[in-house]
Amino acid sequence: MDETVKAQLEQVRTTALTNMFDVAAVIRIAEHLGLDELAAYLTAGNAGEYTRFILTGKT
């Protein structure tokens, strides 16, 4: 997970529109906000690494 994806995750988080564990909703919000790198990262099947980052802050 690169710094761009991390920054885009923070953008989605600060909207407070979804629980960050709802990956499908995070993807929809990212697409709506034009956060293409984040949407592509999650769509590519990186949910495990994503969840680990949400829980621990580590990749």
N, C-alpha and C positions, 0 to 999 in steps of 0.2 A: 504494500500500500504506500503510494507516494504522498508527498506533502500536498499536492493539488487535491487528491481524493480526501485527505484528512480535513483540509480547509473547506471543501464542499460539504462534507459531513457536518461540520460545525454550522454551516449556513442552514442546512435542513433542520438540525437540532434546534437552532434558535427560533425557527418558525413556530415551534410547539404545536405543530399540526398532527403529529403522530407519535406513537410509542416507537422509539428507535429500533426496537426488536421486530417490528412489522416491516420486514424487508421489502415486500411488495409495495407498501405505502411509501417507503423511503424512495424507491425507484420512481414511483409516480410523481412525487413531489420534486425530486431531482430533475426529471424530464420537464415538468412544468416551469421550473426555475431556470432551465437551460444549463443545468449542471451535467453536461454530457459525459465527462470523465467518470463521475460517480455513478451515473446510471449504467454506463458500459461496464465498469468494475463489478457492480453487483449483478448485472445480467450475465456476466461471464462465469458466474458460479463461485464467487469468492465469499459466500455467506459465512463460512466457518471463520476465516480470517477477520471478516467484518465483525462478527459477534464477539470474537476474542478481543478485538480492539475496543468495542463498546463496553465490555465487562472490565477490562484491565488497563486500557490505554496503551497497550503494547501490541505490536504486530508480529 
